[in-house]
């Protein structure tokens, strides 16, 4: 088998193959992220990261595909490092082993939480499930010829044995010897290991490549790669296999109110649009004690409401038509009425407009800034000298500006 070279072995994985699953992983630069996350608690998603104090992400989600929950730190570890695309979905509930570790099996992985720290002082780690595949008995000779169960076990067992010194080849682009474990990796498995972005998770090879029923395998510290002719290199579902071997329950559990996992659950809501000019002034960093005043540009038919030197509202207006010009100059709001009937006679014209909303008078002759329900042609002179605004804009200014505020009107 060691003489076989698999240059035709494909590592461009289909949508259901592993590289399809790790496409998102590559953009997350996980090679840099993972080492830190294995020596301390994973980065928690907290309310400090969001825009409202009322929102927080779920701490437990439900995976319908396997009928299991992912909770707490395991949820953080799973999401932040590739999710189902790397580890698969959970196949067991969390449970506590006899050694005190809280564990959960996933299709391709095992997560472990050690409350008091493991032998290396780590709390949250990926279980070395590859090591768990090691045969309990390692026969050194094949019994019963080249075929049969005994021969198969012998080939697997031999693959676990570190290479002898005379078996190690010269390193090249297609062959590497990993001194830490005494095993080599070559051709397609080597290219995949180095280019897929999963080297950080799989760890080093702990077997040689071996073949069973025309399927090629190689075991790594935290997983197993598999390939057969015409297919793609994939992760073998070692986590699920070990859970079955250990007779762990994989029966679906009740959802119990946990939300079904969707990454949108972890996207904070957009910041609320400030309601009212006081809130908008704060949002725009206007000086808290800044003067609240209004500038009206008759040439451009435009109003700007200022707090200090910060604009908190601006909108097109309708000012007086010819013969009913709006008076220029500096004025001051002298009276404010939530609703008023406006009437007048000038230039042989008489008018009456009932229930004009949010009137802010700035002259003694009846000129006012107010809401307008009878037209929406803002940007064009339309009035008998008043400043017409949409009803919503007039209401916001009315609720924000004080009596005595300055109104500057100019061309």
KEDOGU-818026 format. One record per residue (C-alpha): x, y, z; residue number from 0. Coordinates in steps of 0.001 Angstrom, whole numbers, plus 500000, padded with zeros to 6 digits. Layout:
N
@X = X; Y = Y; Z = Z; i = NUM
...
// end
This chain:
411
@X = 500000; Y = 500000; Z = 500000; i = 0
@X = 502827; Y = 502424; Z = 500854; i = 1
@X = 504028; Y = 502201; Z = 497270; i = 2
@X = 500744; Y = 503603; Z = 495965; i = 3
@X = 500733; Y = 507291; Z = 495018; i = 4
@X = 497382; Y = 508985; Z = 494906; i = 5
@X = 498021; Y = 511987; Z = 492701; i = 6
@X = 494516; Y = 511598; Z = 491256; i = 7
@X = 492929; Y = 511941; Z = 494691; i = 8
@X = 490650; Y = 514970; Z = 494618; i = 9
@X = 490687; Y = 517605; Z = 497304; i = 10
@X = 488155; Y = 519894; Z = 495617; i = 11
@X = 485227; Y = 518764; Z = 497698; i = 12
@X = 481603; Y = 518898; Z = 496594; i = 13
@X = 478837; Y = 520727; Z = 498459; i = 14
@X = 478455; Y = 517721; Z = 500727; i = 15
@X = 482209; Y = 517125; Z = 500979; i = 16
@X = 484424; Y = 518558; Z = 503656; i = 17
@X = 485946; Y = 521428; Z = 501709; i = 18
@X = 482416; Y = 522513; Z = 500961; i = 19
@X = 481831; Y = 522467; Z = 504679; i = 20
@X = 484943; Y = 524485; Z = 505462; i = 21
@X = 484548; Y = 527223; Z = 502829; i = 22
@X = 483242; Y = 529568; Z = 505475; i = 23
@X = 485971; Y = 528477; Z = 507838; i = 24
@X = 488742; Y = 529730; Z = 505601; i = 25
@X = 487547; Y = 533319; Z = 505750; i = 26
@X = 487525; Y = 533181; Z = 509543; i = 27
@X = 491308; Y = 532748; Z = 509772; i = 28
@X = 490840; Y = 529999; Z = 512300; i = 29
@X = 494463; Y = 528932; Z = 512305; i = 30
@X = 495190; Y = 532039; Z = 514313; i = 31
@X = 492117; Y = 531836; Z = 516497; i = 32
@X = 492053; Y = 528298; Z = 517791; i = 33
@X = 495210; Y = 528000; Z = 519915; i = 34
@X = 494009; Y = 530718; Z = 522266; i = 35
@X = 490532; Y = 529260; Z = 522510; i = 36
@X = 491918; Y = 525919; Z = 523625; i = 37
@X = 493775; Y = 527348; Z = 526607; i = 38
@X = 490972; Y = 529406; Z = 528081; i = 39
@X = 487231; Y = 529821; Z = 528013; i = 40
@X = 485983; Y = 530744; Z = 524523; i = 41
@X = 485006; Y = 534296; Z = 523729; i = 42
@X = 481535; Y = 534781; Z = 525163; i = 43
@X = 478957; Y = 536802; Z = 523295; i = 44
@X = 477821; Y = 539422; Z = 525778; i = 45
@X = 475315; Y = 542214; Z = 525902; i = 46
@X = 478208; Y = 544694; Z = 525771; i = 47
@X = 478615; Y = 543844; Z = 522103; i = 48
@X = 475081; Y = 544842; Z = 521179; i = 49
@X = 473338; Y = 548089; Z = 520628; i = 50
@X = 470503; Y = 547727; Z = 523117; i = 51
@X = 470668; Y = 546564; Z = 526710; i = 52
@X = 467465; Y = 544553; Z = 526252; i = 53
@X = 468910; Y = 542157; Z = 523640; i = 54
@X = 471139; Y = 539196; Z = 524316; i = 55
@X = 471907; Y = 536112; Z = 522209; i = 56
@X = 470531; Y = 532709; Z = 523207; i = 57
@X = 472718; Y = 530541; Z = 525416; i = 58
@X = 471028; Y = 527305; Z = 524287; i = 59
@X = 469926; Y = 526313; Z = 520781; i = 60
@X = 468203; Y = 523263; Z = 519345; i = 61
@X = 469472; Y = 521294; Z = 516334; i = 62
@X = 466498; Y = 519589; Z = 514642; i = 63
@X = 468719; Y = 517465; Z = 512373; i = 64
@X = 469898; Y = 515397; Z = 515356; i = 65
@X = 467373; Y = 516423; Z = 518006; i = 66
@X = 470008; Y = 517727; Z = 520434; i = 67
@X = 470797; Y = 520998; Z = 522205; i = 68
@X = 474053; Y = 522952; Z = 522238; i = 69
@X = 474531; Y = 525010; Z = 525359; i = 70
@X = 476766; Y = 527629; Z = 526930; i = 71
@X = 480496; Y = 527358; Z = 526346; i = 72
@X = 480040; Y = 524441; Z = 523931; i = 73
@X = 477764; Y = 526687; Z = 521868; i = 74
@X = 480427; Y = 529411; Z = 521818; i = 75
@X = 483147; Y = 526922; Z = 520847; i = 76
@X = 481004; Y = 525366; Z = 518101; i = 77
@X = 479841; Y = 528643; Z = 516561; i = 78
@X = 483091; Y = 530581; Z = 516722; i = 79
@X = 485200; Y = 527840; Z = 515145; i = 80
@X = 483168; Y = 526655; Z = 512188; i = 81
@X = 479967; Y = 525096; Z = 513545; i = 82
@X = 478489; Y = 522141; Z = 511689; i = 83
@X = 480830; Y = 522781; Z = 508742; i = 84
@X = 483764; Y = 521580; Z = 510882; i = 85
@X = 482417; Y = 519565; Z = 513810; i = 86
@X = 479075; Y = 518353; Z = 512497; i = 87
@X = 475969; Y = 518509; Z = 514659; i = 88
@X = 475727; Y = 517185; Z = 518222; i = 89
@X = 474720; Y = 513524; Z = 518414; i = 90
@X = 474442; Y = 513174; Z = 522213; i = 91
@X = 473306; Y = 515398; Z = 525067; i = 92
@X = 475926; Y = 516784; Z = 527441; i = 93
@X = 476851; Y = 514380; Z = 530217; i = 94
@X = 479468; Y = 514110; Z = 532952; i = 95
@X = 482037; Y = 511329; Z = 532712; i = 96
@X = 483457; Y = 509449; Z = 535676; i = 97
@X = 486620; Y = 511586; Z = 535452; i = 98
@X = 484570; Y = 514744; Z = 536048; i = 99
@X = 484681; Y = 516122; Z = 532502; i = 100
@X = 481466; Y = 517380; Z = 530944; i = 101
@X = 481422; Y = 516099; Z = 527368; i = 102
@X = 479257; Y = 516146; Z = 524273; i = 103
@X = 479790; Y = 514149; Z = 521104; i = 104
@X = 479397; Y = 515686; Z = 517659; i = 105
@X = 479480; Y = 513934; Z = 514303; i = 106
@X = 483195; Y = 514662; Z = 513822; i = 107
@X = 484297; Y = 515766; Z = 517276; i = 108
@X = 483991; Y = 515604; Z = 521040; i = 109
@X = 483885; Y = 518725; Z = 523193; i = 110
@X = 485139; Y = 518512; Z = 526766; i = 111
@X = 484788; Y = 520906; Z = 529695; i = 112
@X = 486983; Y = 520238; Z = 532713; i = 113
@X = 485698; Y = 522327; Z = 535671; i = 114
@X = 488971; Y = 521964; Z = 537567; i = 115
@X = 491195; Y = 521883; Z = 534484; i = 116
@X = 492653; Y = 518823; Z = 532771; i = 117
@X = 496225; Y = 517570; Z = 533176; i = 118
@X = 497449; Y = 520589; Z = 531206; i = 119
@X = 495327; Y = 523027; Z = 533201; i = 120
@X = 492894; Y = 523599; Z = 530339; i = 121
@X = 489154; Y = 523760; Z = 530852; i = 122
@X = 487595; Y = 523784; Z = 527384; i = 123
@X = 489200; Y = 521435; Z = 524856; i = 124
@X = 488562; Y = 519294; Z = 521811; i = 125
@X = 488707; Y = 515631; Z = 522751; i = 126
@X = 491456; Y = 513612; Z = 521093; i = 127
@X = 488993; Y = 511263; Z = 519471; i = 128
@X = 491576; Y = 510011; Z = 516992; i = 129
@X = 493540; Y = 508492; Z = 519857; i = 130
@X = 490396; Y = 506702; Z = 521011; i = 131
@X = 490350; Y = 504746; Z = 517740; i = 132
@X = 493574; Y = 502948; Z = 518630; i = 133
@X = 492971; Y = 499176; Z = 518770; i = 134
@X = 493105; Y = 497685; Z = 522245; i = 135
@X = 495201; Y = 494797; Z = 520880; i = 136
@X = 497925; Y = 495452; Z = 518323; i = 137
@X = 498855; Y = 492213; Z = 516567; i = 138
@X = 502161; Y = 492427; Z = 514728; i = 139
@X = 501502; Y = 489605; Z = 512261; i = 140
@X = 498622; Y = 488840; Z = 509942; i = 141
@X = 496746; Y = 485684; Z = 510847; i = 142
@X = 494676; Y = 483914; Z = 508238; i = 143
@X = 496166; Y = 485260; Z = 505009; i = 144
@X = 495801; Y = 488614; Z = 503258; i = 145
@X = 492008; Y = 488658; Z = 503479; i = 146
@X = 489532; Y = 488395; Z = 506302; i = 147
@X = 488907; Y = 490214; Z = 509551; i = 148
@X = 492203; Y = 489198; Z = 511125; i = 149
@X = 494190; Y = 490540; Z = 508180; i = 150
@X = 492192; Y = 493761; Z = 508246; i = 151
@X = 492897; Y = 494241; Z = 511945; i = 152
@X = 496570; Y = 493550; Z = 511338; i = 153
@X = 496758; Y = 496238; Z = 508628; i = 154
@X = 495059; Y = 498763; Z = 510906; i = 155
@X = 497279; Y = 497840; Z = 513827; i = 156
@X = 500424; Y = 498098; Z = 511732; i = 157
@X = 499396; Y = 501596; Z = 510628; i = 158
@X = 499454; Y = 502682; Z = 514282; i = 159
@X = 503080; Y = 501696; Z = 514708; i = 160
@X = 505574; Y = 504591; Z = 514323; i = 161
@X = 507838; Y = 504309; Z = 511308; i = 162
@X = 511219; Y = 502733; Z = 511730; i = 163
@X = 514133; Y = 504948; Z = 510847; i = 164
@X = 514762; Y = 503133; Z = 507559; i = 165
@X = 511121; Y = 503650; Z = 506526; i = 166
@X = 511272; Y = 507447; Z = 506674; i = 167
@X = 511635; Y = 509026; Z = 503248; i = 168
@X = 513179; Y = 512330; Z = 502303; i = 169
@X = 510781; Y = 515225; Z = 502780; i = 170
@X = 509306; Y = 516725; Z = 499603; i = 171
@X = 506284; Y = 518611; Z = 498334; i = 172
@X = 504327; Y = 515359; Z = 498445; i = 173
@X = 505732; Y = 513770; Z = 501614; i = 174
@X = 506254; Y = 514894; Z = 505174; i = 175
@X = 507465; Y = 513033; Z = 508226; i = 176
@X = 506053; Y = 514294; Z = 511540; i = 177
@X = 508706; Y = 513614; Z = 514137; i = 178
@X = 506396; Y = 514399; Z = 517078; i = 179
@X = 504239; Y = 511347; Z = 516354; i = 180
@X = 506595; Y = 509243; Z = 514233; i = 181
@X = 504224; Y = 509117; Z = 511261; i = 182
@X = 504207; Y = 510388; Z = 507722; i = 183
@X = 501582; Y = 512064; Z = 505591; i = 184
@X = 501732; Y = 512286; Z = 501840; i = 185
@X = 500023; Y = 513006; Z = 498512; i = 186
@X = 496315; Y = 513848; Z = 498703; i = 187
@X = 496019; Y = 513657; Z = 502484; i = 188
@X = 499057; Y = 515916; Z = 502816; i = 189
@X = 497654; Y = 518492; Z = 500397; i = 190
@X = 494324; Y = 518452; Z = 502188; i = 191
@X = 495905; Y = 518674; Z = 505653; i = 192
@X = 497999; Y = 521670; Z = 504657; i = 193
@X = 495454; Y = 523558; Z = 502524; i = 194
@X = 491998; Y = 522897; Z = 503928; i = 195
@X = 492349; Y = 525097; Z = 507012; i = 196
@X = 491752; Y = 522109; Z = 509325; i = 197
@X = 495341; Y = 521383; Z = 510360; i = 198
@X = 494762; Y = 523321; Z = 513577; i = 199
@X = 491888; Y = 521018; Z = 514504; i = 200
@X = 493009; Y = 517637; Z = 513223; i = 201
@X = 496448; Y = 517886; Z = 514783; i = 202
@X = 499240; Y = 515547; Z = 513695; i = 203
@X = 498843; Y = 512117; Z = 512080; i = 204
@X = 498961; Y = 509263; Z = 514561; i = 205
@X = 498762; Y = 506451; Z = 511991; i = 206
@X = 500108; Y = 505797; Z = 508562; i = 207
@X = 497656; Y = 505763; Z = 505692; i = 208
@X = 495981; Y = 502370; Z = 505322; i = 209
@X = 493407; Y = 500775; Z = 503010; i = 210
@X = 490364; Y = 498719; Z = 503941; i = 211
@X = 488021; Y = 497538; Z = 501168; i = 212
@X = 489539; Y = 500031; Z = 498715; i = 213
@X = 488883; Y = 502947; Z = 501075; i = 214
@X = 491906; Y = 504909; Z = 502293; i = 215
@X = 492096; Y = 506116; Z = 505892; i = 216
@X = 494460; Y = 508063; Z = 508106; i = 217
@X = 493902; Y = 508895; Z = 511754; i = 218
@X = 494934; Y = 512196; Z = 513320; i = 219
@X = 494899; Y = 513328; Z = 516935; i = 220
@X = 491380; Y = 514710; Z = 516708; i = 221
@X = 489867; Y = 513076; Z = 513667; i = 222
@X = 490147; Y = 510737; Z = 510717; i = 223
@X = 490388; Y = 511437; Z = 506992; i = 224
@X = 488913; Y = 509074; Z = 504430; i = 225
@X = 489010; Y = 508798; Z = 500643; i = 226
@X = 487988; Y = 506358; Z = 497950; i = 227
@X = 488614; Y = 506509; Z = 494241; i = 228
@X = 486303; Y = 508904; Z = 492425; i = 229
@X = 485327; Y = 510690; Z = 495613; i = 230
@X = 486508; Y = 513522; Z = 497796; i = 231
@X = 488611; Y = 513575; Z = 500917; i = 232
@X = 486301; Y = 513873; Z = 503908; i = 233
@X = 486262; Y = 513712; Z = 507659; i = 234
@X = 485013; Y = 510383; Z = 508920; i = 235
@X = 482178; Y = 510647; Z = 511495; i = 236
@X = 484419; Y = 509503; Z = 514314; i = 237
@X = 482420; Y = 511257; Z = 517012; i = 238
@X = 479234; Y = 509472; Z = 516047; i = 239
@X = 481086; Y = 506155; Z = 515721; i = 240
@X = 482616; Y = 506442; Z = 519193; i = 241
@X = 479283; Y = 507463; Z = 520719; i = 242
@X = 477773; Y = 504286; Z = 519265; i = 243
@X = 480667; Y = 502132; Z = 520471; i = 244
@X = 480276; Y = 503521; Z = 523983; i = 245
@X = 476505; Y = 502888; Z = 523816; i = 246
@X = 475725; Y = 506528; Z = 524516; i = 247
@X = 472156; Y = 507653; Z = 523946; i = 248
@X = 471674; Y = 509427; Z = 520627; i = 249
@X = 467901; Y = 509576; Z = 520885; i = 250
@X = 466425; Y = 512985; Z = 520018; i = 251
@X = 465340; Y = 515043; Z = 523009; i = 252
@X = 462487; Y = 517535; Z = 523373; i = 253
@X = 463121; Y = 521079; Z = 522161; i = 254
@X = 461873; Y = 522507; Z = 525494; i = 255
@X = 461529; Y = 526082; Z = 524320; i = 256
@X = 465084; Y = 526519; Z = 523021; i = 257
@X = 465199; Y = 528334; Z = 519674; i = 258
@X = 466138; Y = 526368; Z = 516571; i = 259
@X = 469693; Y = 527302; Z = 515676; i = 260
@X = 470078; Y = 530014; Z = 513072; i = 261
@X = 473033; Y = 532365; Z = 512919; i = 262
@X = 470640; Y = 535302; Z = 512656; i = 263
@X = 469836; Y = 534718; Z = 516343; i = 264
@X = 473312; Y = 536060; Z = 517138; i = 265
@X = 473127; Y = 539245; Z = 515095; i = 266
@X = 472300; Y = 542174; Z = 517383; i = 267
@X = 469406; Y = 544380; Z = 516324; i = 268
@X = 470199; Y = 547689; Z = 514648; i = 269
@X = 470372; Y = 550692; Z = 516930; i = 270
@X = 466978; Y = 552266; Z = 517455; i = 271
@X = 466288; Y = 555442; Z = 515542; i = 272
@X = 466222; Y = 558236; Z = 518122; i = 273
@X = 462665; Y = 559374; Z = 518767; i = 274
@X = 462425; Y = 563123; Z = 519133; i = 275
@X = 465005; Y = 565830; Z = 518662; i = 276
@X = 466362; Y = 565631; Z = 522208; i = 277
@X = 467370; Y = 562002; Z = 521659; i = 278
@X = 468653; Y = 562782; Z = 518181; i = 279
@X = 470750; Y = 565636; Z = 519581; i = 280
@X = 472379; Y = 563217; Z = 522011; i = 281
@X = 472957; Y = 560684; Z = 519236; i = 282
@X = 474611; Y = 563389; Z = 517107; i = 283
@X = 476826; Y = 564595; Z = 519976; i = 284
@X = 475170; Y = 568004; Z = 520121; i = 285
@X = 476253; Y = 570074; Z = 523141; i = 286
@X = 473877; Y = 569283; Z = 525987; i = 287
@X = 473334; Y = 572954; Z = 526843; i = 288
@X = 473633; Y = 574223; Z = 523278; i = 289
@X = 471210; Y = 576888; Z = 522076; i = 290
@X = 468142; Y = 575472; Z = 520353; i = 291
@X = 467407; Y = 577673; Z = 517370; i = 292
@X = 466109; Y = 577588; Z = 513806; i = 293
@X = 467646; Y = 578766; Z = 510549; i = 294
@X = 465340; Y = 579269; Z = 507538; i = 295
@X = 466787; Y = 579724; Z = 504041; i = 296
@X = 464078; Y = 581275; Z = 501845; i = 297
@X = 466164; Y = 581007; Z = 498669; i = 298
@X = 466392; Y = 577258; Z = 498954; i = 299
@X = 463110; Y = 576846; Z = 500875; i = 300
@X = 464870; Y = 574913; Z = 503613; i = 301
@X = 464789; Y = 574779; Z = 507397; i = 302
@X = 467513; Y = 573551; Z = 509752; i = 303
@X = 466968; Y = 573116; Z = 513475; i = 304
@X = 470175; Y = 573461; Z = 515497; i = 305
@X = 471306; Y = 572553; Z = 518976; i = 306
@X = 474458; Y = 574583; Z = 519342; i = 307
@X = 476176; Y = 574103; Z = 515989; i = 308
@X = 474761; Y = 570628; Z = 515344; i = 309
@X = 471814; Y = 570115; Z = 512989; i = 310
@X = 469222; Y = 567891; Z = 514620; i = 311
@X = 466504; Y = 568199; Z = 511964; i = 312
@X = 466363; Y = 569611; Z = 508445; i = 313
@X = 463593; Y = 569644; Z = 505883; i = 314
@X = 462203; Y = 571515; Z = 502897; i = 315
@X = 459562; Y = 574163; Z = 503713; i = 316
@X = 456956; Y = 576294; Z = 502013; i = 317
@X = 457202; Y = 580011; Z = 502830; i = 318
@X = 455081; Y = 582996; Z = 501772; i = 319
@X = 454106; Y = 583555; Z = 498164; i = 320
@X = 454600; Y = 586925; Z = 496391; i = 321
@X = 452499; Y = 589542; Z = 498164; i = 322
@X = 452571; Y = 587447; Z = 501347; i = 323
@X = 456340; Y = 587294; Z = 501883; i = 324
@X = 457743; Y = 585756; Z = 505031; i = 325
@X = 459552; Y = 588456; Z = 507043; i = 326
@X = 463334; Y = 588098; Z = 507118; i = 327
@X = 465583; Y = 588894; Z = 510053; i = 328
@X = 466051; Y = 587510; Z = 513543; i = 329
@X = 462839; Y = 586671; Z = 515367; i = 330
@X = 461951; Y = 584856; Z = 518575; i = 331
@X = 459185; Y = 582380; Z = 519243; i = 332
@X = 456676; Y = 584180; Z = 521435; i = 333
@X = 453755; Y = 581773; Z = 521565; i = 334
@X = 453221; Y = 578045; Z = 521006; i = 335
@X = 449881; Y = 576291; Z = 520489; i = 336
@X = 449356; Y = 572595; Z = 519831; i = 337
@X = 446452; Y = 573522; Z = 517553; i = 338
@X = 445086; Y = 576834; Z = 516332; i = 339
@X = 442535; Y = 578186; Z = 513867; i = 340
@X = 444309; Y = 580542; Z = 511480; i = 341
@X = 442405; Y = 583288; Z = 509635; i = 342
@X = 443281; Y = 586547; Z = 507934; i = 343
@X = 442530; Y = 589113; Z = 505258; i = 344
@X = 445130; Y = 590740; Z = 503023; i = 345
@X = 445395; Y = 591917; Z = 499424; i = 346
@X = 441654; Y = 591404; Z = 498963; i = 347
@X = 442012; Y = 587781; Z = 500068; i = 348
@X = 440429; Y = 586192; Z = 503105; i = 349
@X = 441299; Y = 582750; Z = 504484; i = 350
@X = 440404; Y = 580448; Z = 507325; i = 351
@X = 442317; Y = 577256; Z = 508159; i = 352
@X = 441033; Y = 575329; Z = 511191; i = 353
@X = 443065; Y = 573163; Z = 513556; i = 354
@X = 446525; Y = 574039; Z = 512266; i = 355
@X = 448868; Y = 571712; Z = 514236; i = 356
@X = 451849; Y = 572739; Z = 516335; i = 357
@X = 451905; Y = 576464; Z = 515680; i = 358
@X = 455053; Y = 578310; Z = 516823; i = 359
@X = 454460; Y = 582054; Z = 516364; i = 360
@X = 457521; Y = 584229; Z = 515847; i = 361
@X = 455913; Y = 587631; Z = 515067; i = 362
@X = 453015; Y = 589614; Z = 516511; i = 363
@X = 451435; Y = 589692; Z = 513044; i = 364
@X = 450606; Y = 585991; Z = 513100; i = 365
@X = 453588; Y = 584456; Z = 511312; i = 366
@X = 454305; Y = 580954; Z = 512570; i = 367
@X = 456156; Y = 577754; Z = 511877; i = 368
@X = 453512; Y = 575021; Z = 511833; i = 369
@X = 452438; Y = 571642; Z = 510547; i = 370
@X = 450583; Y = 571447; Z = 507251; i = 371
@X = 447895; Y = 568934; Z = 506375; i = 372
@X = 446510; Y = 570581; Z = 503228; i = 373
@X = 449500; Y = 570170; Z = 500898; i = 374
@X = 452824; Y = 568360; Z = 500552; i = 375
@X = 454472; Y = 570641; Z = 498017; i = 376
@X = 457402; Y = 571476; Z = 500289; i = 377
@X = 460269; Y = 573268; Z = 498608; i = 378
@X = 457906; Y = 575749; Z = 496905; i = 379
@X = 456370; Y = 578937; Z = 498414; i = 380
@X = 452736; Y = 578143; Z = 499269; i = 381
@X = 451740; Y = 580194; Z = 502349; i = 382
@X = 450440; Y = 583587; Z = 503441; i = 383
@X = 453787; Y = 584252; Z = 505172; i = 384
@X = 454036; Y = 581292; Z = 507577; i = 385
@X = 456584; Y = 578492; Z = 507396; i = 386
@X = 454852; Y = 575262; Z = 506348; i = 387
@X = 456349; Y = 571938; Z = 507443; i = 388
@X = 455124; Y = 568329; Z = 507343; i = 389
@X = 453069; Y = 567568; Z = 510417; i = 390
@X = 455637; Y = 565139; Z = 511855; i = 391
@X = 458500; Y = 567644; Z = 511522; i = 392
@X = 456500; Y = 570468; Z = 513105; i = 393
@X = 455575; Y = 568175; Z = 516000; i = 394
@X = 459202; Y = 567189; Z = 516639; i = 395
@X = 460337; Y = 570824; Z = 516665; i = 396
@X = 457343; Y = 571832; Z = 518828; i = 397
@X = 458272; Y = 569232; Z = 521464; i = 398
@X = 461927; Y = 570294; Z = 521460; i = 399
@X = 462170; Y = 574062; Z = 521122; i = 400
@X = 461346; Y = 576499; Z = 523967; i = 401
@X = 459384; Y = 579748; Z = 523872; i = 402
@X = 461881; Y = 582535; Z = 523252; i = 403
@X = 464002; Y = 580478; Z = 520846; i = 404
@X = 465729; Y = 582369; Z = 518061; i = 405
@X = 464481; Y = 582056; Z = 514475; i = 406
@X = 466807; Y = 583422; Z = 511768; i = 407
@X = 465168; Y = 583937; Z = 508357; i = 408
@X = 467189; Y = 584947; Z = 505313; i = 409
@X = 467639; Y = 584613; Z = 501583; i = 410
// end
